[in-house]
Amino acid sequence: MNIKKNLGIILIVLGALLLILSYVCSLEDYNFYNFGALLIIIVGIVTHIYVTKRS
């Protein structure tokens, strides 16, 4: 598994899992937690686009 090629997808899935975890554990009122997960998803999308265009 080439980690560089899949880094964007891994970050997107990690951010989504954090959002699901925040819903299950009733953390949806903590804005910094949700903003962090959203930021990870956005960085994952940008990283995926950059790596895909580059290769």
JODASUL-V622137 format. One record per backbone hydrogen bond with DSSP energy under -0.5 kcal/mol. CO is the residue of the C=O (numbers start at 1). NH is the residue of the N-H. Records with the same first field share a line. If there is no record, write none. Layout:
# JODASUL-V622137
CO->NH + NH
This chain:
# JODASUL-V622137
1->3
2->6
3->7
4->7
6->10
7->11
8->12
9->13
10->14
11->15
12->16
13->17
14->18
15->19
16->20
17->21
18->22
19->23
20->24
21->25
22->27 + 28
23->26
27->30
29->31
30->34
31->35
32->36
33->37
34->38
35->39
36->40
37->41
38->42
39->43
40->44
41->45
42->46
43->47
44->48
45->49
46->50
47->51
48->52
49->53
50->54
51->55
